[in-house]
Every structure is written in C-alpha cells, then in structure tokens.
Amino acid sequence: MHNPIRITAAGAGDAAVLMALSITTFCETFAHLNSQEDMDMYVANEMNIEKLTGELSDPGNLFFFAWYNNEVAAYAKLRLHKEPEELISDNPIELERIYVLHKYHGKKIGVALMNHCMDYARQKQHDTLWLGVWEHNHKAIGFYSQWGFELFGSHPFILGNDAQTDVLMKKRL
C-alpha cells in the first residue's frame, strides 16, 4: 500500500513555503485563544521571510516538511545549542516547533514527523529531546505525554505583549 506521507529536509530556498505554513498553522492553533493584536505582532516579528530565511540558513537549525499526497501538510524544527538550565543531559536537542495544518489532523502526519525527529536525534547521538509548550495547549501536552515526554520545568514565552508560560518537557532517547 502506498504511504501518502513523505518527510523531506527544508533549506534556505524554502522560506516562502515555510512562512505560509508557519503563519497558517500558528494562527489555526492559537488565534482563538489570544488577542488579534498579540497574534499579529508575533507573526510579523517571528514569521517573516527574512527571519525564516536566517533560521533555515543557520546550521544549528534543522527543518523538516511533511507532505501528504504531495501537498505540504506539516513541519518541524529541531534546534541545537540551546538548553534550559534545569535540563540535565549530555547531548540534548530541542524540538522547537511541530505543527500540522488542521485539515490534515487525524492522518498520522504528526506521528510520522515526530518519529522522523526522534530517529534523526538518535542517529546524531542526542540523548534527550526536549521542548517547550504553552501551558494551556492541552492537546499538544497530551500528544507529547503519549510519546513519553515528561515535565521538567517552565520558561516565559512572549506572544506580542502577552507574557505567557511554556512548560518544558523532555524525553530520554
């Protein structure tokens, strides 16, 4: 049987696709829970073509696209060289972003993308995959908990002018 899900690495030339995907998935996930002003400010500052081109060009970042029947459906970002002081690990890697377009929810694309990120981390001898997730994003926290991630701390996340709290979760690999 043909698997409709395919994962590819993204590069600097993919900034426009990443920008469209980032804005859509972020707004689908958080717009109904935050003010329009805070959402607009965050998107303008964090999801513009220059910022994303820089992130894609940085060797400390790795981006993956998930395709469903040849349409881009999701993405993930792994980031090296940043870790919270509460994290005790010899060689951690951060899952900074993982988003699936709402129209593709339920098609196991997040599962495929998470498996790909964990496989990549293991191949590169990382011992811990960690992430920050908004304390009110219960669906995501549940998803990560099913994968064996556990809480280990928190840090601030600024959305526009709104100071929010991300809980930190980790999984030993």
C-alpha positions as CSV (number, residue, x, y, z in Angstrom):
1,M,0.0,0.0,0.0
2,H,1.3,3.5,-0.9
3,N,2.1,5.7,2.1
4,P,0.8,9.2,1.4
5,I,3.2,10.7,4.0
6,R,6.7,11.8,3.0
7,I,9.2,13.7,5.1
8,T,11.9,16.0,3.5
9,A,14.5,18.4,4.8
10,A,13.9,22.1,4.2
11,G,16.6,24.5,3.1
12,A,17.1,28.3,2.7
13,G,15.2,28.2,-0.6
14,D,12.1,27.0,1.2
15,A,11.5,30.2,3.3
16,A,8.3,31.2,1.4
17,V,6.7,27.8,1.9
18,L,7.8,27.7,5.5
19,M,6.4,31.2,6.1
20,A,3.0,30.3,4.7
21,L,2.9,27.1,6.6
22,S,4.1,28.7,9.8
23,I,1.6,31.5,9.8
24,T,-1.4,29.3,8.9
25,T,-0.6,26.6,11.5
26,F,0.2,29.0,14.2
27,C,-3.0,31.0,13.7
28,E,-5.1,27.9,13.4
29,T,-3.7,26.7,16.7
30,F,-3.6,29.9,18.8
31,A,-5.7,32.7,17.2
32,H,-8.9,31.8,19.1
33,L,-7.0,31.9,22.4
34,N,-5.1,35.2,22.1
35,S,-5.8,38.8,21.1
36,Q,-5.5,39.7,17.4
37,E,-3.0,42.4,18.3
38,D,-0.7,39.9,20.1
39,M,-1.0,37.4,17.3
40,D,-0.3,40.0,14.6
41,M,2.7,41.3,16.4
42,Y,4.2,37.9,17.0
43,V,3.6,36.7,13.4
44,A,5.1,39.9,11.9
45,N,8.2,39.6,14.1
46,E,8.8,35.9,14.0
47,M,7.4,34.6,10.8
48,N,8.6,37.0,8.2
49,I,10.7,35.9,5.2
50,E,14.0,37.4,6.5
51,K,13.7,35.8,9.9
52,L,12.8,32.4,8.4
53,T,15.5,32.6,5.7
54,G,18.0,33.2,8.5
55,E,16.7,30.3,10.6
56,L,16.8,28.0,7.6
57,S,20.4,29.0,6.8
58,D,21.6,28.5,10.4
59,P,23.4,25.1,10.7
60,G,22.1,24.9,14.3
61,N,18.5,24.6,13.0
62,L,17.0,21.7,11.1
63,F,13.6,21.9,9.4
64,F,11.6,19.1,8.0
65,F,8.4,19.2,5.9
66,A,5.8,16.5,6.0
67,W,4.0,16.0,2.7
68,Y,0.6,14.3,2.3
69,N,-0.1,13.2,-1.2
70,N,2.5,15.7,-2.5
71,E,1.0,18.6,-0.6
72,V,2.9,20.2,2.3
73,A,0.9,19.4,5.4
74,A,3.2,20.0,8.4
75,Y,6.7,21.0,9.6
76,A,9.0,20.5,12.4
77,K,12.1,22.4,13.6
78,L,14.9,20.9,15.6
79,R,17.4,23.3,17.3
80,L,20.9,22.6,18.6
81,H,22.9,24.6,21.1
82,K,20.2,25.8,23.4
83,E,19.1,24.2,26.6
84,P,17.4,25.3,29.8
85,E,19.5,25.1,32.9
86,E,17.0,22.7,34.5
87,L,17.7,20.1,31.8
88,I,20.3,17.5,32.8
89,S,21.5,15.9,29.6
90,D,24.9,15.3,27.9
91,N,23.7,16.0,24.3
92,P,20.2,17.4,24.1
93,I,18.3,18.6,21.1
94,E,15.2,20.8,21.1
95,L,12.0,20.2,19.2
96,E,11.3,23.9,18.9
97,R,8.3,23.6,16.6
98,I,6.0,20.9,15.2
99,Y,2.8,21.9,13.5
100,V,0.2,20.2,11.3
101,L,-2.3,22.0,9.2
102,H,-5.8,21.4,10.7
103,K,-7.2,19.9,7.5
104,Y,-4.6,17.1,7.9
105,H,-5.2,16.3,11.6
106,G,-6.1,12.7,12.2
107,K,-4.0,11.4,9.3
108,K,-1.0,10.4,11.5
109,I,1.2,13.2,10.0
110,G,2.3,14.4,13.4
111,V,3.2,10.8,14.3
112,A,5.4,10.5,11.2
113,L,7.0,13.8,11.8
114,M,7.7,13.0,15.5
115,N,9.2,9.6,14.5
116,H,11.4,11.3,12.0
117,C,12.7,13.9,14.5
118,M,13.4,11.2,17.1
119,D,15.1,9.0,14.5
120,Y,17.3,12.0,13.5
121,A,18.1,12.8,17.1
122,R,19.1,9.2,17.8
123,Q,21.2,9.0,14.7
124,K,23.1,12.1,15.8
125,Q,23.7,10.6,19.3
126,H,21.4,13.0,21.1
127,D,20.4,11.6,24.5
128,T,17.4,13.9,25.2
129,L,14.7,15.5,23.0
130,W,13.1,18.5,24.8
131,L,10.5,21.1,24.0
132,G,8.5,24.0,25.4
133,V,4.7,24.0,25.0
134,W,2.2,26.6,26.1
135,E,0.7,25.6,29.5
136,H,-2.8,26.0,28.0
137,N,-2.2,23.9,24.9
138,H,-3.7,20.7,26.5
139,K,-4.0,18.9,23.1
140,A,-0.2,19.2,22.5
141,I,0.7,18.4,26.1
142,G,-1.4,15.2,25.7
143,F,0.3,14.3,22.4
144,Y,3.8,14.7,23.9
145,S,2.8,12.8,27.0
146,Q,1.7,9.9,24.8
147,W,5.2,9.9,23.4
148,G,6.7,9.6,26.9
149,F,7.7,13.2,27.4
150,E,7.7,14.3,31.0
151,L,7.5,17.8,32.6
152,F,10.7,19.2,34.0
153,G,10.3,23.0,34.2
154,S,8.9,26.1,32.6
155,H,10.0,29.3,30.9
156,P,8.4,32.5,29.8
157,F,7.2,32.9,26.2
158,I,6.2,36.4,24.9
159,L,3.4,36.5,22.4
160,G,3.2,40.1,21.2
161,N,2.8,42.0,24.5
162,D,1.4,39.0,26.4
163,A,3.9,37.2,28.8
164,Q,2.8,33.5,28.8
165,T,4.3,30.4,30.3
166,D,5.6,27.4,28.4
167,V,6.0,24.1,30.3
168,L,9.2,22.3,29.5
169,M,9.0,18.6,28.6
170,K,11.7,16.0,27.8
171,K,12.1,12.5,26.6
172,R,15.3,10.4,27.0
173,L,16.3,8.8,23.8
